[in-house]
Amino acid sequence: MASPQDIVLYKDKSSSIPADSPVRAHLPPSQSLTLSTRTILKEVLQQAAMDETKHVRLVSTRNFLDGIMPVDSGTLQRIYDAVMGHQDKLYADKRWQKFPQAEKHYQELDIYPAFIEAANVIAKAARGVAGERDDQVREAAWVDYHSRAPQHLEEGATKIRPDCALAMAFAGNVLNKRSAPFVAVVEAKRSYEQKDRELIVQLLTYLRLIMTEQKDRRFALGLFLSGTQVSVWLQDRSGLLGMDVPIDIHENPKDFIQVIAAFAILPAHRLGFDPTMKLAREPSSPIHTYRLTSQGPDCLSVEQYKASHYATQWVISTDCGTFITLRAVSLLRADMVTGSGCMVWAAIRYEDRAKDPDTRKVFVLKQWWRSEGQVDEGAIYEDLQSVSEASDDSGAQYIGKMEHHEVVKIEGEVDNTQSLIQRGLDSVQVDFQKDSEKPGLKRPRPTDAEMNEWLHVEVADQGDVKMISRFVAGNRAEEPRVRTRVRVVLGVFGCPLKFFSSLKELITSLSHCVRGHRFAYEHGVVHRDVSPANLLIVLNNHQFASPSDSQAVRGCLIDFDHAKRTQTVEERKVTYDADKIRRLTNLKVHHANIEDWEERVTDEVVHRAVHLVKRRYPTESSPSKITQLATQYIQAALEYHKLSNRAPPSGNVYTPKMLGWDGPLLVRSRVSTVRHRLEVHTDLRSSVLLFH
């Protein structure tokens, strides 16, 4: 658990403070972050959600039941028999008795009590037949929220009310609690059309609510309930997965029972929870949120969730040990449901939680869903660290040091949206009615003031609906990105560059980051995401430093998840054959273009210019053309030197070093694109060559 000193250190910088405000006031930048919450207008959230759900897949209903919500046939039969033999005769005459009849007029609110009663009876029967295990949701019940919306943990949050939900930690009137974390949500309508656009919009909203509010969720499940039909939908970081044909609850009661029974008896990770994350509750031992109860020592407590998602503490198990988070550093991408879902925490080792905050080591724990083909950030750090250990290049110290990286596994299986979550189910063709084609709107990018830790996307809109209607067989069909959950633990912790406390510290830290970037580039890695958030100010020791003491801090470049691999500088060097170039050099005819030619440049300058031009242009070029271009190149270099107000060289004779030509000649790199792992080879004869 974070000590009072940890909390104080985190509150000394506000994300609303301008970047040029030196406010650190002698506190270490590695621990001085302010984390707060506030409400954004709903319109802003809608804009942020415009392009979130890009991929919707539908699979056959039977495959969905067997793959996503499996219940052993023998167990299902015993549950079915128990429900059919229930004393209240919930199902008789080939229909669920308390559901309103289609031929009679009824209101939407008549659906909820019937569903709630049937679902809770089925769930109780399922637990009675299958028994209870420690890996299941411990205490949950189906609750009617149509009359009153559940309260939110964060004051001022957008109020969203599902019609029904499978809520955890239920005891009598769950609405007396500030929040009831959901296992699943239900959207119900009188309409019998499961493709109803309004139904889709509402359910997307509720699934997004689960994913953004419950940080230990890997995916979320929801039900469409329309008239006599029900279908199940799954939202994960790759997109939305649903049944192609809804289940008729009266004609297929066993399928309906299987859906509800699966929620009651499947392991929690099959319902979307992360078994590697527990809620910290010092001095008690940590606990999975799905094992919380409504009463007793494991009772759900609002205080355990702290004031906001950023303050909530988690205990996270990794292959290199267990960590307890102090505070979240970034949760912005986690609120954009379809995507990387990146979450970053400041953390310490769990066994160090009782140590002096001034001496214990603070780590950065980063978790995200890496798309297929995306660069392996952990491998990038690993490669650069291996190079730095064998190199005397001082630039290596300005790149974040990695302690550990891993692909997260659950029960020995890689946590992957395609295989573990969506169970490798194949799509089916669905004839959604297409919306009229309209020009797409580019989503406006939020300003820095908006892109803060309080941004939570909790709404769905017509942009989501359009993406759903687009999913049809044909040229416009798109496969969702396969994503795998990965983690990186960095042994360096600091504050973003914008929190500099003096101009000297800014320049020092920035120059360090430039050197780190150069080190990575020279060894075959192009960062591609240089921003203030990825340039850190890090203390060189645990002592509080004076803001004017630039030696006490160093800049550090982090976050290589958008990087590309390329050839190293050493691999791109062109051998300089001085004798061959000297034999090819013939500039006598062009000496008149430069005043006092022989006296102004050395022979090596001429040789290097010819070397460059010779490599840049095809070998078929005539010697006259090559020498002409080399002359122009030298002229341009001398003119640039003059225009930049640089002092002329001693004796007015220019050498390669004075012109910046003393480095090796480099061919254009063969870049390996991150997403598709393709190499684009550039012909040396047409490459742009540079002096490095």
N, C-alpha and C positions, 0 to 999 in steps of 0.2 A: 504494500500500500504506500502511496506517495506520502512523504513526510510533510509537515507544515512548511519546512524550508523549501521543498520542491515546489509547493503551490505558490509561495511568494515569488520564487524565481520566475515562474511561468507567467506571472501577472504584471511583469514590468515592461512589457512591450505590447502595444495594441496594433492589430492589423490595420486600424484606421489611421495610424500615425503616418504622415508623409515620409517618403523615402529619404528626404534630406533633413530630417529632424534627428539630431544626435541626442538620444534619450536614454542610453543604456545606464547611465549613472553608476558606473563602477561595478555593474553586475555582469557575470560572464555571459557572453552572447550564446553560449551553448545551451543555456537553460532559461533564457529570457524571452518567452513567448506568451502573448495574451490570447486566450481562447474564449470566444464569446458566441452568443447566438442572437439572432434577430430575425424578424419576419420580412419576407420579400412579397411584393404584390403578386397576386395570383397570375396576372398577365405575364409577369417576368418568368414565372415558373413554366407557363404554357409555352413561351418562346424557347425555353431551354429544353423542353420535351419534344420539340417539333421533329427532330430526326433521330430520336432515341431508339425506338423500336423499328429496326430496319429489316428484320427477317422474321417471318411467321411461317411455321411449318405445321401441316396437318398430317396426322398418321391415322391408320385404321384404328377404330375404336377397340377392337379385340387386341391388337398389338399394344395399344396404350395400356389397357388393363393388365395384360400379362407382363409387360415390361416395366411400366412405371409404378403400378399399384398391384403387385402380385400377392395373391393369397393362396396358399396351398389348397388344392381341390378338396381334400378331406376336411381340412379346417373350415373351409368356406361352407361345406355342406352342413357341418355341425352348427355353425353360426346361423345358417339359413333355417335349419330345423328349430333352433331356439327362438328365432324371431317369429317364425310362423306359428309357433306354439305359445306365444306370449299371451298372457291373460286378457290383455285389452284388445286382442284380435285386430291388430293394426292393419293386417293385410287379409282381405277376404273378398270373395267374388271377383277375383282377378283385378283388384285395385287396392291401393292404400286408402283406407276408409276415410280418414280425416282430411285428405286432400280435396279441394273443391272440385266438383264435377264440371267437365268442360261445357256441357250443354246448358248449365245454369249460370246465371249472372253472379259474379263474385268480384270482390275487390282484391287488389294486389296484396294487401296486408293479411288476407285470409290464407295465403300460401305459407307464411313464415311459421306460425305455430305448428302446422301439420308437419313441416319439414323438420323443425327442431325436435319435436317429440319422437318422430320416427328415427332420426339420426342418433339421438342419445340412447334410445332403446337398442339399436343395432350396435353402437359402440360398447355399451355395457355387456351385451351378449358376446361380442368379439373378445373382450378382455377376459370374460369368464371362461371362454373356451380355450383361448390361446395362452392365458396366463400373463403375468407381468415380468418384465426384465428391466435391468438397469439402463439399457440403451434405448428404451422407449420414452416417449413423452409421458411424464409421470402423472400429471393431473390436468385434464382438459375437458371441456364440454362445449357443445354447440349452443350458441347464445344468439338471441334475437336482438339486434342493434337497430332495428328499423324505427323503434319508438324514441330511443335516446342514443346519441353517439357516444362512443368511448372517449374519455379524456386523454389528452396527450401528455407525454412526459415533459415536453418543452412548452412553456407558456407562449402563447401567440402563434403556435404552429397552425397551419391550414387545417381546418376541421373537415375531416372526411369520414363519412359514415357508411360502412358496408351494411347491407341488409341483415346478413347473418355472418357468423364467424365461428370457427373452432378456436376458442380462447383458452390460453393456459392459465394455471393457478386460479381455477374457478371454485368459488364457495358461495352458494346461495346467490347473492346479488353482486356479481362481479363488477358492476358499474360503480360500486362504492370505492373502488380502487382508482387511482389516477390513470392507470393504464393496464390493459390486459393484452400481453403479447399474443399475437395470432399464430396459429399453426396453419390455418387456411381461411379463406374468405369466400363469401357467397354473394352473388348478384342475382336477384330474382325479378322477373317481370311476368306480366300476364301473357305477353306475346308468346306464340308458339314457334316463332322463327328464331332459331339459335344463331342466325347470322345478323340479327338485329344490330345496327350500328351503335345505338345507344347502349345496348348491353355490353358490347365490346369496349366502348370507351370507359364505362364504369368499372368493369373488371380489371382493365389495365391500370386504372388509378389505384385500386386496392392492392394489386400485386406489387406495384411500385411502392406503395406505402410500407408493405412488409419488408421489401428489400432495402429501403432507405432507413427505416426506423430500427430494424433488428440487424445489427452489424455481424452477428454470427450466423447469418443465413447465406447459404450457397445458391438456393433457388426458392421459389415460392409457388404454392399450388392454390388454385381457385376453382370455384364451381359456377357454371351457368345454370340457373334454375328457371325454366320458362314453361309455364303451364304444367304439362306432364313429362317434360323432358329435363335431363340433366347431362352436362358434359363437364369434363375436367380439363383445365389448362395449366400449363407449367411455364413459368417465366424464369429464365436463367440469364447468364451473362452473354449468351449467344443469341437470345431472342425468345420468341414465344412458341410453344408447342401445344397443339390441341387435338382433340378427337375430331375425325371427319364427320361422323354421324352421332348425334346425341343419343343417349340411352332413354328409351321409353320406360319410365319407372314402373308403370302398371304392367306392361307386356313383358318386361325383363326384370323382375324384382331381384333376382339373384345378382345381376350385374350392379344394380343400385346398392345392394347390400355389400358387394365386394368393394365398391368405392368407399363407403363409410367405414367398413371394417379395416381397410388398409390404413386409414388415418389413425385408427385405434391401436393397431398391433405392429405396424412396421417399425423398424429401428428409426430413431430420430433423423439419422443422416439420410434415410430414404425419403424423408419429408422435407429435406432442405437444410437441416441444421449442420453446423460444423462441430464435430466431436473433438477437435483440437483446441477449441476456444471455450474457456470457462469464465464466469463472472467472478471478479475478485470481491471478497467481502471480509476483509481483515477485521477482527482477528480470527474469524472462522475460516475454514478451508474453502477454496474456490469451488464453484458448482456450475454445472451446465444450466443454461436458462431453462431448458426443457425438463429439468429435474426439480425446479422450484415448485413449492406448494402454496396453498392458501392459508395454512395454519402451521404452527410448530416452528422448529429451528430453521427449516428450509423455506420459510414463508417469503413470498415475493415482497420486496421492500423497494419503495421508490428511491430511498437514499442510496441503494446499491447502484442505481443508474446515474447518480450524481445530477448536476444541473443541466448537463447537455451530453450529446454523444462524444464530444471532445474530452469531457472530464471522466466519463465512464471508464473504469479500469478493467482490463481483461488479463487473464492468465493464459498464455499461448504456448502450446507444446510444439517443439520442433525437433529435428533429428540431432541438433547440437545442444539440447537442453530446454529448460522451461523459462519463459520470460514473463514478467509482469509489466504491463504498460503503465507509464506515469501519466501521459496525456497523448491524445492524438495530435499529430503534426499536420496531417492533411487527410480529409475524407471527401473531398470534392468529387473525385471520380467515382466514388462509391455511390453517390447520389444519382449518377447517370447509369441507369440500371443495365442497359445493354452496352457492354464495353468492358474495359479492363477492371472496373470496380476497385481501383487502387486505393488502399488504405495504408497510412504511414503513422507509426507511433514512436514516441520516445519511450524506451523500455530499459529495464535493468534485469539482471538474472534474478530469478525468483528467490534463490538462496541468499541473495545480497540485500533483500528488502529491509533488513534490520540494521544494516551498516550505516555509517555516517554518510549523509548525502554528499559531503564535500570530497569523499574519497572513493566512493563506489563508481564504477564505470557505467556511463550511459551509452546505450546503443540506439541505432535507428533500425526498426523492424518494418520492413515494407512487404506488403502482400498484394498481389494483383493476379488477374486472369490473363495470361499471355496468349495471344492469338497464334494460330498455326502459321509457322514461317517467320514469326517475329523473332528478332534477335534475342538470344539468351543472355540477359543482363548479368546473371551470375557468372557465366562463362567468360564474359568480357572482363569483369573485375579479376577473375582468376588468372586469365592470360596476362593482363597488364601487371598484376602483382608478381607473376613468375618472371616477367621481363625485368621488372624493377629490382628484384633480388639479384639478378645477374648483371645489373647495369649500375654505373656510377652517375647516371643522369639525375641531377637533383630535382628535376621536374616531377619525378615519380611520387614524391611526398605530397604533392598537391592534388592527388586523386584519392577519392574516398577509399579507405581500406575495408575490404570485405572480410567478415568473420566466418560467414556461412551462407550457402545458398542451397535451395532444395526444391524439388517438385513435390507438392503435398500429396500424400497418399491417405486413403481411408480403407482400413482393413486390407492393406496390401495392394490396393488398386489405385492407379493414378487418378486424381480428382480432375476429371475431364468432362466438358459439357457434352461431348458426343457419345462417349462410351459409358462413363459411370452415371451421368445424370440422365441423358436422353436415351441411354441403353442401345445406341446404334440403330434406332428405328428409322425405317425408310419413309420418305414422304409419299403422299398420295395426291393425285390430281383432284382439285376441288374447284367447282365452278362458282366462285364468288362473283357477284355482279360487279363489274368494273365501274369505278367512278369515271366521270368524264375527265379526259386528260387536260390538265392545266399546267402552265409553266411552274416549275418548282421555285420555291422561295428559299433564298439563302438565309440560314439562321444567323441573326446578328450575334456577334461575339460579346459576351458580357464585359463590362469595364472592370478595372482592377478593384473598384469599390464593391462591385457585385460578386466577383470571384473570391469569396471569403469562406471561412469555415461554417458560416450559417446558411449556406445555399443548400436547400433540400428540394428535390424535384418530386412532387407528390401528385401530379395531375397527368391525365392523358387527354389528348385532344384529337381533332380531325386529322392532324398530321399522322398520328399513329394509325388511324383508321385507313387512311390512304395506303399506308404500307401493307396493311392486311389485305386490302382489296387487290393489291398488285400481285399477290402470291398466287399465280396461276401458271399452268404449264405453258411454255413458250419462251420467246426470246428474252422476256423481261424477268423470268424466274431467276432468283438468286439463292444460292446456298448460304446459310449462315456461317460465320467464322467459327471454327472449332477453337475452344479456349481451354487452357490448362492452368490450374492454380499453382502459383510459384511464390517463393519467399526469398528475400535477401536480408541478411543481418549485417549492418555496417558498424564498424568499430569507431566511427567518427560521428560526432553530434555537434551541431552548431546552429546558428540562425541565418536566415537568408541575407544576402548582400545588402538589401535595402535597409537593414537595421544597423548600418555602420554608425559609429559614435563620433568619428572625426574624419576629415578629408584625408588625412594621412592613412588612417586605417582602411578607408575605401580604396585608395590607390594601391596600397600594399596588398590587400586581399585580392583585388582585381588582377594585379600583375601575377600573383601566385596562380590564380585560376587559368590565366593565359598560358603559363608555363605548363600547368597540368594538361591543358588541352593540346598543347604542342607535343608533349610527351606521348599522349594517346595517338595523335595523328601520325607521328613518326613511326609508331609501332603498329600501324594498320587499323586504327579505330577512329572513325569520324563521329563526333558526339551528336550533332544535328539538333540539339535541343538546349542551346545555351540561353539561359534566362536567369533573372535575379534569384528565382526560387531554387535553382540548381547550382548556384554559386554561394558557398557557405563561408561564414566567418567562424573559425574554430579556435578555441583557446589552446595554447601549447602546453598549458598545465592547469591544474585545478584551482589555482589561486586567483583571487579577484585581481584584475589588472586595471591599471589606469587607462582611460580611453585614449590617451595620447601615446601609450606605449605600443607601437606597432609591432615590436618584436614579440609581444606576448600572444599575438594572434597570427593565424595564417589562413590564406584562402584555400578552398577545397572544392574541386569539381565533382559532382555526383550525378546520379540518375542517367544511366546509359541505356534505358529501355527503348529509345528511339535511334540508337546508334547504328552505324553501318560498318561492316568490315571491308577493308580495302588492302591493297598491297602496302607493305612497309616502305619507308623511304629508301632503305637499303636495297630492296628488291627493284626499285624504280630507277636506280642510278644508271646512267649511260657511261660506258667506258670512254675516257677521253684519250684518243690516240693523237698525241701532239704531232708526231712525225707525219702522219697521214694528212692531218688538217693543214699542216704547213705546206705540204706539196700541193694541196688543192687551192691554197690562198693565192689570189691574183687580183689585187685591188688597185693596181697602178692606174688603170683607166679611170677610176673613180676618185683619185686623190684630190682632184680639183674641187670636189664637193665639200671638202672639209679643209679649213684653213690650217696650214702648218701641220699636216697629217702626221708625219713621222715624229714630230716633236710632242704631240699631244696625247698619244696613246701608245701603250707598249704592244709588242708583237703578240703577247698572250691575249690581250683584249681582242685583237683582230682574229686570232685563232678561235677564240670562244664564240665570237659572233658568227663566224662561218660555220662552226660546229652546230650551233643552234639552228641556223637557217637550213643547213644541209639535212638535219634530222626532221625539220618541220615540213619541208617540201619534197615532192617526189624526186626520185633519183634521176628521172628523165630531164629535169630542169638543167638548162645549159649553165656552164661555169659563169658566164656573163650575168645571167639572171641571179644566181646565188650570190655573187660578189656585190651586185647592185643592192640586193635586199640587205646583205650584211652591212653595207655602208650606211643605208638608211637606218638600220637598227642602232648602229653606233651613234649616228647623228642624234637620234631621238634620246638616247641615254645621256649624252652630253648636254642636250638642251634641258632635259628634266633636271639634271644636276644643277644647272644654272638657275632655272626657275624656282627651285626649292630653296634658294638663298644659301646654299652650302658653300663653304669656303673652298676655293680652288686648291688643288694639291700642290705640294711643294715642287717647285720646278715646272708647274703646270702640265705635268705628265700624269695621265690617268692609268691606274692599274685595275685589274679585275676586282680587287677588294674595295677600292674607292667607289666603284659602280655597283657593288653588291653582287658581283658575278663570281665570287671566289668559292661559292658552294658547288655541289655536284649538279650536273644537269639531270633533270628528272623527266621521265616519260609520264604521260597521263596514266593514272592508276586504273587497274582493272577492278571495277567496283562490283562487289557482290550485293545485290539488292536483298534487303532483309526479308521481305515477305515471301518472295518466291525462290530465293536462293539461286538466282540465275547470275551468271557472270557475263558481262558485256565486254568483249575483248576489243580494244581499239588498235587499229593498225598503226604501227610505229611511224610509218611514213606520213600519216595524216594527223598524228597526235600533236597537241600543243605542248611544247617542251618548255620547262621553266628552270631557271637557276634557283636552287633551294637555299 
